[in-house]
Amino acid sequence: MKAMANLQGSVWKYARWLVAAGLIGAALVIRFHWQPPGDSHEHLHAEEARAYAKVEELSSLPVQQRWQRLKQMVSPRSPTVERVAAREALHSLTHLKPMP
């Protein structure tokens, strides 16, 4: 009888440790995989602002140099946000009316 009680006690002790480890593991998984919605959105806006600032820096260059640099920024190796900003700038360059 006493051996059975010891066995049940150790089983419950083991089960409690398993439950505690499972809860801690679940908490860690949730913590590292879940990001608050504001953070990723703010991060995207910051990336976008940096890309547009980079394109804006080119506005002081002559049109040919600006065109070449923007073409380089459109390459697949560039980040997506940077490519979008460069494409928009290229589009606006192609629609400039020549001065008489």
Protein Blocks (a to p, Z undefined) as FASTA:
>chain_A
ZZmmmmmmmmmmmmmmmmmmmmmmmmmmmmmmpccfklmmmmmmmmmmmmmmmmmmmmmp
cfklmmmmmmmmmpmkbcfklmmmmmmmmmmmmmpccdZZ
